[in-house]
């Protein structure tokens, strides 16, 4: 009887450890997804603002209107 109880205790701990490990992996994946979405949102906003700059400001930062056009035409996931 003691062996059965000990066996059940070990199984319960194994399951708890497995669930805990799974939760940790899910949390890590969620953080990675959140980081990726944040990066994409930043790119969209930065490209939007870049497209609003006038020629004088573009000249100050050393970027041509053609380069801006190429940049703002990129998809949000493209670097």
N, CA, C and O atoms as a Maestro MAE file, in Angstrom:
{
 s_m_m2io_version
 :::
 2.0.0
}

f_m_ct {
 s_m_title
 :::
 protein
 m_atom[316] {
  # First column is atom index #
  i_m_mmod_type
  r_m_x_coord
  r_m_y_coord
  r_m_z_coord
  i_m_residue_number
  s_m_chain_name
  s_m_pdb_residue_name
  s_m_pdb_atom_name
  i_m_atomic_number
  :::
  1 25 0.815 -1.189 0.000 1 A "UNK " " N  " 7
  2 3 0.000 0.000 0.000 1 A "UNK " " CA " 6
  3 2 0.863 1.260 0.000 1 A "UNK " " C  " 6
  4 15 0.547 2.231 -0.687 1 A "UNK " " O  " 8
  5 25 1.931 1.244 0.755 2 A "UNK " " N  " 7
  6 3 2.827 2.393 0.799 2 A "UNK " " CA " 6
  7 2 3.436 2.657 -0.571 2 A "UNK " " C  " 6
  8 15 3.578 3.808 -0.986 2 A "UNK " " O  " 8
  9 25 3.793 1.590 -1.268 3 A "UNK " " N  " 7
  10 3 4.372 1.730 -2.595 3 A "UNK " " CA " 6
  11 2 3.397 2.406 -3.553 3 A "UNK " " C  " 6
  12 15 3.801 3.260 -4.341 3 A "UNK " " O  " 8
  13 25 2.152 2.044 -3.495 4 A "UNK " " N  " 7
  14 3 1.143 2.641 -4.368 4 A "UNK " " CA " 6
  15 2 1.004 4.119 -4.063 4 A "UNK " " C  " 6
  16 15 0.930 4.936 -4.981 4 A "UNK " " O  " 8
  17 25 0.966 4.473 -2.795 5 A "UNK " " N  " 7
  18 3 0.851 5.878 -2.421 5 A "UNK " " CA " 6
  19 2 2.082 6.656 -2.881 5 A "UNK " " C  " 6
  20 15 1.959 7.755 -3.420 5 A "UNK " " O  " 8
  21 25 3.252 6.093 -2.672 6 A "UNK " " N  " 7
  22 3 4.475 6.768 -3.094 6 A "UNK " " CA " 6
  23 2 4.487 6.923 -4.617 6 A "UNK " " C  " 6
  24 15 4.878 7.966 -5.142 6 A "UNK " " O  " 8
  25 25 4.057 5.880 -5.309 7 A "UNK " " N  " 7
  26 3 4.006 5.920 -6.762 7 A "UNK " " CA " 6
  27 2 3.062 7.030 -7.229 7 A "UNK " " C  " 6
  28 15 3.404 7.775 -8.147 7 A "UNK " " O  " 8
  29 25 1.908 7.151 -6.630 8 A "UNK " " N  " 7
  30 3 0.963 8.204 -6.989 8 A "UNK " " CA " 6
  31 2 1.549 9.582 -6.692 8 A "UNK " " C  " 6
  32 15 1.318 10.517 -7.458 8 A "UNK " " O  " 8
  33 25 2.291 9.730 -5.615 9 A "UNK " " N  " 7
  34 3 2.918 10.986 -5.257 9 A "UNK " " CA " 6
  35 2 3.941 11.392 -6.319 9 A "UNK " " C  " 6
  36 15 4.005 12.548 -6.735 9 A "UNK " " O  " 8
  37 25 4.732 10.419 -6.741 10 A "UNK " " N  " 7
  38 3 5.742 10.689 -7.763 10 A "UNK " " CA " 6
  39 2 5.066 11.077 -9.068 10 A "UNK " " C  " 6
  40 15 5.507 12.019 -9.726 10 A "UNK " " O  " 8
  41 25 4.008 10.376 -9.460 11 A "UNK " " N  " 7
  42 3 3.297 10.715 -10.686 11 A "UNK " " CA " 6
  43 2 2.725 12.125 -10.610 11 A "UNK " " C  " 6
  44 15 2.792 12.871 -11.587 11 A "UNK " " O  " 8
  45 25 2.172 12.492 -9.479 12 A "UNK " " N  " 7
  46 3 1.603 13.822 -9.316 12 A "UNK " " CA " 6
  47 2 2.691 14.886 -9.451 12 A "UNK " " C  " 6
  48 15 2.479 15.920 -10.084 12 A "UNK " " O  " 8
  49 25 3.845 14.629 -8.858 13 A "UNK " " N  " 7
  50 3 4.950 15.586 -8.978 13 A "UNK " " CA " 6
  51 2 5.473 15.668 -10.402 13 A "UNK " " C  " 6
  52 15 5.813 16.749 -10.882 13 A "UNK " " O  " 8
  53 25 5.537 14.536 -11.073 14 A "UNK " " N  " 7
  54 3 5.976 14.535 -12.469 14 A "UNK " " CA " 6
  55 2 5.020 15.342 -13.341 14 A "UNK " " C  " 6
  56 15 5.447 16.106 -14.206 14 A "UNK " " O  " 8
  57 25 3.738 15.166 -13.106 15 A "UNK " " N  " 7
  58 3 2.738 15.904 -13.880 15 A "UNK " " CA " 6
  59 2 2.844 17.393 -13.572 15 A "UNK " " C  " 6
  60 15 2.786 18.224 -14.478 15 A "UNK " " O  " 8
  61 25 2.998 17.729 -12.292 16 A "UNK " " N  " 7
  62 3 3.128 19.136 -11.914 16 A "UNK " " CA " 6
  63 2 4.361 19.760 -12.564 16 A "UNK " " C  " 6
  64 15 4.299 20.883 -13.064 16 A "UNK " " O  " 8
  65 25 5.464 19.047 -12.558 17 A "UNK " " N  " 7
  66 3 6.685 19.558 -13.173 17 A "UNK " " CA " 6
  67 2 6.503 19.731 -14.677 17 A "UNK " " C  " 6
  68 15 6.977 20.706 -15.259 17 A "UNK " " O  " 8
  69 25 5.816 18.781 -15.298 18 A "UNK " " N  " 7
  70 3 5.577 18.873 -16.744 18 A "UNK " " CA " 6
  71 2 4.687 20.074 -17.065 18 A "UNK " " C  " 6
  72 15 4.946 20.809 -18.018 18 A "UNK " " O  " 8
  73 25 3.650 20.266 -16.272 19 A "UNK " " N  " 7
  74 3 2.749 21.399 -16.492 19 A "UNK " " CA " 6
  75 2 3.499 22.704 -16.269 19 A "UNK " " C  " 6
  76 15 3.351 23.645 -17.048 19 A "UNK " " O  " 8
  77 25 4.295 22.768 -15.222 20 A "UNK " " N  " 7
  78 3 5.073 23.973 -14.934 20 A "UNK " " CA " 6
  79 2 6.026 24.281 -16.089 20 A "UNK " " C  " 6
  80 15 6.152 25.435 -16.499 20 A "UNK " " O  " 8
  81 25 6.687 23.266 -16.606 21 A "UNK " " N  " 7
  82 3 7.595 23.452 -17.738 21 A "UNK " " CA " 6
  83 2 6.858 23.934 -18.974 21 A "UNK " " C  " 6
  84 15 7.352 24.786 -19.713 21 A "UNK " " O  " 8
  85 25 5.672 23.383 -19.193 22 A "UNK " " N  " 7
  86 3 4.870 23.796 -20.337 22 A "UNK " " CA " 6
  87 2 4.440 25.259 -20.192 22 A "UNK " " C  " 6
  88 15 4.474 26.021 -21.158 22 A "UNK " " O  " 8
  89 25 4.041 25.638 -18.994 23 A "UNK " " N  " 7
  90 3 3.635 27.023 -18.747 23 A "UNK " " CA " 6
  91 2 4.816 27.966 -18.993 23 A "UNK " " C  " 6
  92 15 4.645 29.035 -19.580 23 A "UNK " " O  " 8
  93 25 5.990 27.581 -18.553 24 A "UNK " " N  " 7
  94 3 7.173 28.413 -18.780 24 A "UNK " " CA " 6
  95 2 7.453 28.585 -20.268 24 A "UNK " " C  " 6
  96 15 7.801 29.680 -20.711 24 A "UNK " " O  " 8
  97 25 7.303 27.513 -21.043 25 A "UNK " " N  " 7
  98 3 7.528 27.607 -22.489 25 A "UNK " " CA " 6
  99 2 6.473 28.489 -23.153 25 A "UNK " " C  " 6
  100 15 6.785 29.253 -24.067 25 A "UNK " " O  " 8
  101 25 5.236 28.386 -22.698 26 A "UNK " " N  " 7
  102 3 4.170 29.228 -23.246 26 A "UNK " " CA " 6
  103 2 4.441 30.694 -22.924 26 A "UNK " " C  " 6
  104 15 4.269 31.560 -23.782 26 A "UNK " " O  " 8
  105 25 4.863 30.976 -21.690 27 A "UNK " " N  " 7
  106 3 5.183 32.360 -21.308 27 A "UNK " " CA " 6
  107 2 6.330 32.906 -22.150 27 A "UNK " " C  " 6
  108 15 6.284 34.058 -22.583 27 A "UNK " " O  " 8
  109 25 7.348 32.101 -22.384 28 A "UNK " " N  " 7
  110 3 8.487 32.540 -23.198 28 A "UNK " " CA " 6
  111 2 8.042 32.821 -24.629 28 A "UNK " " C  " 6
  112 15 8.468 33.806 -25.232 28 A "UNK " " O  " 8
  113 25 7.189 31.960 -25.172 29 A "UNK " " N  " 7
  114 3 6.687 32.170 -26.525 29 A "UNK " " CA " 6
  115 2 5.834 33.436 -26.595 29 A "UNK " " C  " 6
  116 15 5.916 34.193 -27.563 29 A "UNK " " O  " 8
  117 25 5.016 33.664 -25.569 30 A "UNK " " N  " 7
  118 3 4.170 34.862 -25.538 30 A "UNK " " CA " 6
  119 2 5.022 36.126 -25.496 30 A "UNK " " C  " 6
  120 15 4.699 37.114 -26.156 30 A "UNK " " O  " 8
  121 25 6.101 36.101 -24.730 31 A "UNK " " N  " 7
  122 3 7.005 37.257 -24.676 31 A "UNK " " CA " 6
  123 2 7.638 37.506 -26.032 31 A "UNK " " C  " 6
  124 15 7.793 38.654 -26.450 31 A "UNK " " O  " 8
  125 25 8.002 36.439 -26.714 32 A "UNK " " N  " 7
  126 3 8.610 36.577 -28.037 32 A "UNK " " CA " 6
  127 2 7.604 37.156 -29.034 32 A "UNK " " C  " 6
  128 15 7.946 38.033 -29.828 32 A "UNK " " O  " 8
  129 25 6.385 36.672 -28.990 33 A "UNK " " N  " 7
  130 3 5.335 37.193 -29.877 33 A "UNK " " CA " 6
  131 2 5.071 38.661 -29.573 33 A "UNK " " C  " 6
  132 15 4.945 39.475 -30.488 33 A "UNK " " O  " 8
  133 25 4.986 39.000 -28.289 34 A "UNK " " N  " 7
  134 3 4.755 40.395 -27.900 34 A "UNK " " CA " 6
  135 2 5.888 41.288 -28.411 34 A "UNK " " C  " 6
  136 15 5.635 42.391 -28.896 34 A "UNK " " O  " 8
  137 25 7.120 40.821 -28.307 35 A "UNK " " N  " 7
  138 3 8.268 41.585 -28.797 35 A "UNK " " CA " 6
  139 2 8.217 41.778 -30.303 35 A "UNK " " C  " 6
  140 15 8.510 42.862 -30.808 35 A "UNK " " O  " 8
  141 25 7.844 40.727 -31.018 36 A "UNK " " N  " 7
  142 3 7.741 40.814 -32.474 36 A "UNK " " CA " 6
  143 2 6.647 41.794 -32.882 36 A "UNK " " C  " 6
  144 15 6.851 42.617 -33.774 36 A "UNK " " O  " 8
  145 25 5.484 41.708 -32.231 37 A "UNK " " N  " 7
  146 3 4.387 42.628 -32.546 37 A "UNK " " CA " 6
  147 2 4.767 44.072 -32.244 37 A "UNK " " C  " 6
  148 15 4.397 44.988 -32.979 37 A "UNK " " O  " 8
  149 25 5.501 44.266 -31.169 38 A "UNK " " N  " 7
  150 3 5.959 45.607 -30.810 38 A "UNK " " CA " 6
  151 2 6.923 46.148 -31.863 38 A "UNK " " C  " 6
  152 15 6.845 47.317 -32.239 38 A "UNK " " O  " 8
  153 25 7.816 45.310 -32.331 39 A "UNK " " N  " 7
  154 3 8.764 45.704 -33.378 39 A "UNK " " CA " 6
  155 2 8.021 46.088 -34.649 39 A "UNK " " C  " 6
  156 15 8.328 47.104 -35.271 39 A "UNK " " O  " 8
  157 25 7.047 45.277 -35.030 40 A "UNK " " N  " 7
  158 3 6.278 45.561 -36.237 40 A "UNK " " CA " 6
  159 2 5.526 46.874 -36.113 40 A "UNK " " C  " 6
  160 15 5.496 47.663 -37.057 40 A "UNK " " O  " 8
  161 25 4.918 47.114 -34.959 41 A "UNK " " N  " 7
  162 3 4.178 48.365 -34.744 41 A "UNK " " CA " 6
  163 2 5.121 49.564 -34.825 41 A "UNK " " C  " 6
  164 15 4.765 50.602 -35.383 41 A "UNK " " O  " 8
  165 25 6.316 49.418 -34.271 42 A "UNK " " N  " 7
  166 3 7.304 50.501 -34.330 42 A "UNK " " CA " 6
  167 2 7.706 50.790 -35.770 42 A "UNK " " C  " 6
  168 15 7.831 51.951 -36.159 42 A "UNK " " O  " 8
  169 25 7.908 49.747 -36.556 43 A "UNK " " N  " 7
  170 3 8.287 49.943 -37.960 43 A "UNK " " CA " 6
  171 2 7.205 50.694 -38.721 43 A "UNK " " C  " 6
  172 15 7.498 51.598 -39.503 43 A "UNK " " O  " 8
  173 25 5.959 50.317 -38.490 44 A "UNK " " N  " 7
  174 3 4.852 50.986 -39.177 44 A "UNK " " CA " 6
  175 2 4.849 52.470 -38.832 44 A "UNK " " C  " 6
  176 15 4.730 53.318 -39.716 44 A "UNK " " O  " 8
  177 25 4.978 52.779 -37.552 45 A "UNK " " N  " 7
  178 3 4.939 54.176 -37.116 45 A "UNK " " CA " 6
  179 2 6.157 54.959 -37.622 45 A "UNK " " C  " 6
  180 15 6.017 56.096 -38.073 45 A "UNK " " O  " 8
  181 25 7.333 54.366 -37.550 46 A "UNK " " N  " 7
  182 3 8.541 55.052 -38.010 46 A "UNK " " CA " 6
  183 2 8.474 55.339 -39.504 46 A "UNK " " C  " 6
  184 15 8.867 56.415 -39.953 46 A "UNK " " O  " 8
  185 25 7.974 54.371 -40.274 47 A "UNK " " N  " 7
  186 3 7.864 54.581 -41.716 47 A "UNK " " CA " 6
  187 2 6.798 55.628 -42.036 47 A "UNK " " C  " 6
  188 15 6.952 56.416 -42.970 47 A "UNK " " O  " 8
  189 25 5.730 55.630 -41.265 48 A "UNK " " N  " 7
  190 3 4.693 56.646 -41.464 48 A "UNK " " CA " 6
  191 2 5.274 58.040 -41.230 48 A "UNK " " C  " 6
  192 15 5.053 58.962 -42.014 48 A "UNK " " O  " 8
  193 25 6.021 58.171 -40.133 49 A "UNK " " N  " 7
  194 3 6.621 59.474 -39.815 49 A "UNK " " CA " 6
  195 2 7.697 59.864 -40.826 49 A "UNK " " C  " 6
  196 15 7.830 61.038 -41.172 49 A "UNK " " O  " 8
  197 25 8.453 58.897 -41.294 50 A "UNK " " N  " 7
  198 3 9.474 59.180 -42.309 50 A "UNK " " CA " 6
  199 2 8.829 59.733 -43.577 50 A "UNK " " C  " 6
  200 15 9.358 60.650 -44.206 50 A "UNK " " O  " 8
  201 25 7.693 59.172 -43.940 51 A "UNK " " N  " 7
  202 3 6.986 59.639 -45.131 51 A "UNK " " CA " 6
  203 2 6.450 61.050 -44.987 51 A "UNK " " C  " 6
  204 15 6.167 61.706 -45.989 51 A "UNK " " O  " 8
  205 25 6.303 61.529 -43.759 52 A "UNK " " N  " 7
  206 3 5.785 62.875 -43.523 52 A "UNK " " CA " 6
  207 2 6.865 63.960 -43.550 52 A "UNK " " C  " 6
  208 15 6.547 65.148 -43.597 52 A "UNK " " O  " 8
  209 25 8.134 63.559 -43.521 53 A "UNK " " N  " 7
  210 3 9.216 64.549 -43.496 53 A "UNK " " CA " 6
  211 2 9.311 65.297 -44.819 53 A "UNK " " C  " 6
  212 15 9.121 64.725 -45.892 53 A "UNK " " O  " 8
  213 25 9.610 66.588 -44.718 54 A "UNK " " N  " 7
  214 3 9.771 67.389 -45.938 54 A "UNK " " CA " 6
  215 2 11.188 67.204 -46.494 54 A "UNK " " C  " 6
  216 15 12.057 66.630 -45.839 54 A "UNK " " O  " 8
  217 25 11.396 67.701 -47.711 55 A "UNK " " N  " 7
  218 3 12.680 67.513 -48.397 55 A "UNK " " CA " 6
  219 2 13.851 68.122 -47.632 55 A "UNK " " C  " 6
  220 15 14.952 67.572 -47.639 55 A "UNK " " O  " 8
  221 25 13.620 69.242 -46.980 56 A "UNK " " N  " 7
  222 3 14.676 69.891 -46.199 56 A "UNK " " CA " 6
  223 2 15.138 68.976 -45.047 56 A "UNK " " C  " 6
  224 15 16.337 68.809 -44.825 56 A "UNK " " O  " 8
  225 25 14.192 68.397 -44.333 57 A "UNK " " N  " 7
  226 3 14.562 67.500 -43.229 57 A "UNK " " CA " 6
  227 2 15.218 66.225 -43.748 57 A "UNK " " C  " 6
  228 15 16.145 65.703 -43.129 57 A "UNK " " O  " 8
  229 25 14.742 65.731 -44.872 58 A "UNK " " N  " 7
  230 3 15.365 64.534 -45.458 58 A "UNK " " CA " 6
  231 2 16.808 64.816 -45.844 58 A "UNK " " C  " 6
  232 15 17.688 63.980 -45.643 58 A "UNK " " O  " 8
  233 25 17.043 65.990 -46.395 59 A "UNK " " N  " 7
  234 3 18.414 66.372 -46.764 59 A "UNK " " CA " 6
  235 2 19.291 66.442 -45.515 59 A "UNK " " C  " 6
  236 15 20.452 66.033 -45.542 59 A "UNK " " O  " 8
  237 25 18.729 66.965 -44.415 60 A "UNK " " N  " 7
  238 3 19.490 67.053 -43.167 60 A "UNK " " CA " 6
  239 2 19.938 65.688 -42.655 60 A "UNK " " C  " 6
  240 15 21.027 65.555 -42.098 60 A "UNK " " O  " 8
  241 25 19.103 64.684 -42.844 61 A "UNK " " N  " 7
  242 3 19.474 63.348 -42.354 61 A "UNK " " CA " 6
  243 2 20.141 62.499 -43.432 61 A "UNK " " C  " 6
  244 15 20.500 61.345 -43.197 61 A "UNK " " O  " 8
  245 25 20.301 63.087 -44.621 62 A "UNK " " N  " 7
  246 3 21.036 62.400 -45.682 62 A "UNK " " CA " 6
  247 2 20.256 61.310 -46.377 62 A "UNK " " C  " 6
  248 15 20.820 60.290 -46.773 62 A "UNK " " O  " 8
  249 25 18.951 61.522 -46.530 63 A "UNK " " N  " 7
  250 3 18.104 60.524 -47.174 63 A "UNK " " CA " 6
  251 2 17.370 61.187 -48.336 63 A "UNK " " C  " 6
  252 15 16.872 62.307 -48.213 63 A "UNK " " O  " 8
  253 25 17.310 60.483 -49.460 64 A "UNK " " N  " 7
  254 3 16.603 61.029 -50.611 64 A "UNK " " CA " 6
  255 2 15.134 60.621 -50.573 64 A "UNK " " C  " 6
  256 15 14.755 59.684 -49.870 64 A "UNK " " O  " 8
  257 25 14.326 61.328 -51.328 65 A "UNK " " N  " 7
  258 3 12.901 60.999 -51.426 65 A "UNK " " CA " 6
  259 2 12.725 59.591 -52.004 65 A "UNK " " C  " 6
  260 15 11.804 58.874 -51.615 65 A "UNK " " O  " 8
  261 25 13.598 59.197 -52.925 66 A "UNK " " N  " 7
  262 3 13.531 57.849 -53.518 66 A "UNK " " CA " 6
  263 2 13.801 56.774 -52.451 66 A "UNK " " C  " 6
  264 15 13.128 55.744 -52.419 66 A "UNK " " O  " 8
  265 25 14.785 57.021 -51.584 67 A "UNK " " N  " 7
  266 3 15.085 56.068 -50.505 67 A "UNK " " CA " 6
  267 2 13.916 55.961 -49.531 67 A "UNK " " C  " 6
  268 15 13.603 54.881 -49.031 67 A "UNK " " O  " 8
  269 25 13.285 57.088 -49.274 68 A "UNK " " N  " 7
  270 3 12.110 57.085 -48.391 68 A "UNK " " CA " 6
  271 2 11.001 56.268 -49.025 68 A "UNK " " C  " 6
  272 15 10.339 55.481 -48.348 68 A "UNK " " O  " 8
  273 25 10.797 56.449 -50.307 69 A "UNK " " N  " 7
  274 3 9.758 55.716 -51.017 69 A "UNK " " CA " 6
  275 2 9.979 54.208 -50.921 69 A "UNK " " C  " 6
  276 15 9.039 53.446 -50.696 69 A "UNK " " O  " 8
  277 25 11.225 53.792 -51.094 70 A "UNK " " N  " 7
  278 3 11.554 52.363 -50.980 70 A "UNK " " CA " 6
  279 2 11.259 51.873 -49.562 70 A "UNK " " C  " 6
  280 15 10.696 50.794 -49.380 70 A "UNK " " O  " 8
  281 25 11.633 52.650 -48.583 71 A "UNK " " N  " 7
  282 3 11.457 52.248 -47.180 71 A "UNK " " CA " 6
  283 2 9.979 52.161 -46.796 71 A "UNK " " C  " 6
  284 15 9.557 51.192 -46.166 71 A "UNK " " O  " 8
  285 25 9.204 53.161 -47.169 72 A "UNK " " N  " 7
  286 3 7.805 53.154 -46.730 72 A "UNK " " CA " 6
  287 2 6.951 52.153 -47.511 72 A "UNK " " C  " 6
  288 15 5.841 51.825 -47.091 72 A "UNK " " O  " 8
  289 25 7.465 51.664 -48.651 73 A "UNK " " N  " 7
  290 3 6.745 50.642 -49.412 73 A "UNK " " CA " 6
  291 2 6.972 49.230 -48.877 73 A "UNK " " C  " 6
  292 15 6.331 48.285 -49.338 73 A "UNK " " O  " 8
  293 25 7.869 49.080 -47.917 74 A "UNK " " N  " 7
  294 3 8.132 47.755 -47.340 74 A "UNK " " CA " 6
  295 2 6.966 47.312 -46.462 74 A "UNK " " C  " 6
  296 15 6.251 48.125 -45.877 74 A "UNK " " O  " 8
  297 25 6.802 45.996 -46.393 75 A "UNK " " N  " 7
  298 3 5.814 45.433 -45.483 75 A "UNK " " CA " 6
  299 2 6.323 45.571 -44.049 75 A "UNK " " C  " 6
  300 15 7.526 45.696 -43.820 75 A "UNK " " O  " 8
  301 25 5.417 45.548 -43.107 76 A "UNK " " N  " 7
  302 3 5.804 45.775 -41.695 76 A "UNK " " CA " 6
  303 2 6.770 44.739 -41.170 76 A "UNK " " C  " 6
  304 15 7.521 45.024 -40.237 76 A "UNK " " O  " 8
  305 25 6.777 43.545 -41.737 77 A "UNK " " N  " 7
  306 3 7.679 42.518 -41.227 77 A "UNK " " CA " 6
  307 2 9.076 42.598 -41.854 77 A "UNK " " C  " 6
  308 15 9.995 41.905 -41.417 77 A "UNK " " O  " 8
  309 25 9.231 43.442 -42.874 78 A "UNK " " N  " 7
  310 3 10.531 43.569 -43.529 78 A "UNK " " CA " 6
  311 2 11.409 44.573 -42.786 78 A "UNK " " C  " 6
  312 15 10.943 45.608 -42.308 78 A "UNK " " O  " 8
  313 25 12.674 44.236 -42.710 79 A "UNK " " N  " 7
  314 3 13.627 45.141 -42.053 79 A "UNK " " CA " 6
  315 2 13.977 46.292 -42.957 79 A "UNK " " C  " 6
  316 15 14.766 47.158 -42.577 79 A "UNK " " O  " 8
  :::
 }
 m_bond[315] {
  # First column is bond index #
  i_m_from
  i_m_to
  i_m_order
  :::
  1 1 2 1
  2 2 3 1
  3 3 4 2
  4 3 5 1
  5 5 6 1
  6 6 7 1
  7 7 8 2
  8 7 9 1
  9 9 10 1
  10 10 11 1
  11 11 12 2
  12 11 13 1
  13 13 14 1
  14 14 15 1
  15 15 16 2
  16 15 17 1
  17 17 18 1
  18 18 19 1
  19 19 20 2
  20 19 21 1
  21 21 22 1
  22 22 23 1
  23 23 24 2
  24 23 25 1
  25 25 26 1
  26 26 27 1
  27 27 28 2
  28 27 29 1
  29 29 30 1
  30 30 31 1
  31 31 32 2
  32 31 33 1
  33 33 34 1
  34 34 35 1
  35 35 36 2
  36 35 37 1
  37 37 38 1
  38 38 39 1
  39 39 40 2
  40 39 41 1
  41 41 42 1
  42 42 43 1
  43 43 44 2
  44 43 45 1
  45 45 46 1
  46 46 47 1
  47 47 48 2
  48 47 49 1
  49 49 50 1
  50 50 51 1
  51 51 52 2
  52 51 53 1
  53 53 54 1
  54 54 55 1
  55 55 56 2
  56 55 57 1
  57 57 58 1
  58 58 59 1
  59 59 60 2
  60 59 61 1
  61 61 62 1
  62 62 63 1
  63 63 64 2
  64 63 65 1
  65 65 66 1
  66 66 67 1
  67 67 68 2
  68 67 69 1
  69 69 70 1
  70 70 71 1
  71 71 72 2
  72 71 73 1
  73 73 74 1
  74 74 75 1
  75 75 76 2
  76 75 77 1
  77 77 78 1
  78 78 79 1
  79 79 80 2
  80 79 81 1
  81 81 82 1
  82 82 83 1
  83 83 84 2
  84 83 85 1
  85 85 86 1
  86 86 87 1
  87 87 88 2
  88 87 89 1
  89 89 90 1
  90 90 91 1
  91 91 92 2
  92 91 93 1
  93 93 94 1
  94 94 95 1
  95 95 96 2
  96 95 97 1
  97 97 98 1
  98 98 99 1
  99 99 100 2
  100 99 101 1
  101 101 102 1
  102 102 103 1
  103 103 104 2
  104 103 105 1
  105 105 106 1
  106 106 107 1
  107 107 108 2
  108 107 109 1
  109 109 110 1
  110 110 111 1
  111 111 112 2
  112 111 113 1
  113 113 114 1
  114 114 115 1
  115 115 116 2
  116 115 117 1
  117 117 118 1
  118 118 119 1
  119 119 120 2
  120 119 121 1
  121 121 122 1
  122 122 123 1
  123 123 124 2
  124 123 125 1
  125 125 126 1
  126 126 127 1
  127 127 128 2
  128 127 129 1
  129 129 130 1
  130 130 131 1
  131 131 132 2
  132 131 133 1
  133 133 134 1
  134 134 135 1
  135 135 136 2
  136 135 137 1
  137 137 138 1
  138 138 139 1
  139 139 140 2
  140 139 141 1
  141 141 142 1
  142 142 143 1
  143 143 144 2
  144 143 145 1
  145 145 146 1
  146 146 147 1
  147 147 148 2
  148 147 149 1
  149 149 150 1
  150 150 151 1
  151 151 152 2
  152 151 153 1
  153 153 154 1
  154 154 155 1
  155 155 156 2
  156 155 157 1
  157 157 158 1
  158 158 159 1
  159 159 160 2
  160 159 161 1
  161 161 162 1
  162 162 163 1
  163 163 164 2
  164 163 165 1
  165 165 166 1
  166 166 167 1
  167 167 168 2
  168 167 169 1
  169 169 170 1
  170 170 171 1
  171 171 172 2
  172 171 173 1
  173 173 174 1
  174 174 175 1
  175 175 176 2
  176 175 177 1
  177 177 178 1
  178 178 179 1
  179 179 180 2
  180 179 181 1
  181 181 182 1
  182 182 183 1
  183 183 184 2
  184 183 185 1
  185 185 186 1
  186 186 187 1
  187 187 188 2
  188 187 189 1
  189 189 190 1
  190 190 191 1
  191 191 192 2
  192 191 193 1
  193 193 194 1
  194 194 195 1
  195 195 196 2
  196 195 197 1
  197 197 198 1
  198 198 199 1
  199 199 200 2
  200 199 201 1
  201 201 202 1
  202 202 203 1
  203 203 204 2
  204 203 205 1
  205 205 206 1
  206 206 207 1
  207 207 208 2
  208 207 209 1
  209 209 210 1
  210 210 211 1
  211 211 212 2
  212 211 213 1
  213 213 214 1
  214 214 215 1
  215 215 216 2
  216 215 217 1
  217 217 218 1
  218 218 219 1
  219 219 220 2
  220 219 221 1
  221 221 222 1
  222 222 223 1
  223 223 224 2
  224 223 225 1
  225 225 226 1
  226 226 227 1
  227 227 228 2
  228 227 229 1
  229 229 230 1
  230 230 231 1
  231 231 232 2
  232 231 233 1
  233 233 234 1
  234 234 235 1
  235 235 236 2
  236 235 237 1
  237 237 238 1
  238 238 239 1
  239 239 240 2
  240 239 241 1
  241 241 242 1
  242 242 243 1
  243 243 244 2
  244 243 245 1
  245 245 246 1
  246 246 247 1
  247 247 248 2
  248 247 249 1
  249 249 250 1
  250 250 251 1
  251 251 252 2
  252 251 253 1
  253 253 254 1
  254 254 255 1
  255 255 256 2
  256 255 257 1
  257 257 258 1
  258 258 259 1
  259 259 260 2
  260 259 261 1
  261 261 262 1
  262 262 263 1
  263 263 264 2
  264 263 265 1
  265 265 266 1
  266 266 267 1
  267 267 268 2
  268 267 269 1
  269 269 270 1
  270 270 271 1
  271 271 272 2
  272 271 273 1
  273 273 274 1
  274 274 275 1
  275 275 276 2
  276 275 277 1
  277 277 278 1
  278 278 279 1
  279 279 280 2
  280 279 281 1
  281 281 282 1
  282 282 283 1
  283 283 284 2
  284 283 285 1
  285 285 286 1
  286 286 287 1
  287 287 288 2
  288 287 289 1
  289 289 290 1
  290 290 291 1
  291 291 292 2
  292 291 293 1
  293 293 294 1
  294 294 295 1
  295 295 296 2
  296 295 297 1
  297 297 298 1
  298 298 299 1
  299 299 300 2
  300 299 301 1
  301 301 302 1
  302 302 303 1
  303 303 304 2
  304 303 305 1
  305 305 306 1
  306 306 307 1
  307 307 308 2
  308 307 309 1
  309 309 310 1
  310 310 311 1
  311 311 312 2
  312 311 313 1
  313 313 314 1
  314 314 315 1
  315 315 316 2
  :::
 }
}
